[in-house]
Amino acid sequence: MVAETIFNPTIWEAVPFHFWTVMFFIFGGIIGSFLNVCIHRMPLEMSIVSPPSHCPHCKYAIPFYLNIPLVTWVALRGRCKNCGAPITFRYFLVELLTGLAFAGCWLHFGDRGHPLGTLALALVYAVFLAGLLVASFIDFEHFIIPDEITYGGAVLGLLASLFVPSLHSAAFLGQGVARSALGILVGAGIVYAILRLGKLMFGRHRLKLEPGGKIIFTETCLCLGEREIPYEEIFYRKSDTIVLAARRVELVDRCYSEAVIRLSPSVLEIGDEKLDPAAVAHLEAWGDEIVLPREAMGLGDVKFMGAIGAFIGWQGAVFSLMVSSLIGATVGLVLIALRRREWSSRMPYGPYIALAAGVWVFAGHKILALVFP
């Protein structure tokens, strides 16, 4: 009798609509707390399940009553209960954004007359937005989007399309999966084509130097005459490499002549010799030209767009790419107006794509109807 009552859809549909709105917000906050763990640990290749939540400063294991989303951060005024070390505002922000995203999905996709019938669709979109959030925060801080998010997102999108075909406005199961697969191919394919074309046309920035000009590699920056370029402005990804055909190279304990220098975040090559960059505190070289890496997109963005296409189809993927370009251009113009042009070069592209995909979820079809009536 109890089981019949619990699983009776008529009883659940009688629950007020905004009861579910509140539940979605609370559940989203809980998911946001988990996303914070992912954002912190995944770039460091740490387990997201072990050890349990703890203070990164004093390693204090956080008990459940001090791990309440939103409430704990406010109650403790953004500090660890044990050692008093500051807890970044990002924890509160991610929990709040995730809660709002979940509630927004329910408000947008939930049906007041038949709430249970739209519950699955709202949950799928909520999970999709959660993936966009964690990818954006990781990319913003580390300039990477982990494969667990991109490949995992693509697989999850295919599965969601199988069990919730309404995700792609499909009439039957196979049609939803086909549209999801097409979204992966179109999303990843377009960005990959742009990536290859961009590398061909703009992937390297050649700087002409005065004949026999002196270049100094320090621990923190590259010195070209009076100009100092911090390495964080050059190396955005592990594959980024500085190339210099040097006439002469001087280290503290040795010299080279007519050697090609290749410096990446992980290795320093001088001719055929490979060195650890961290072990070379100072290097001087003389040459006529230096090649610096320049790349607007990476393979992480290709895989990320593929995962996005799995959830929102090829139309959503194309829309996200176009709108993300507009967002990026707008941000760049604003930064130029504020005389912060150098900041735009430090911005990864993933968050722009994620924001554009979020716009598609809530307003994409309406925007297309306005642009193409």
Summary of the structure (lengths in Angstrom):
residues: 373
radius of gyration: 25.0
end to end distance: 53.7
largest distance: 89.9
contacts: 1149
relative contact order: 0.10
helix: 58%
strand: 16%
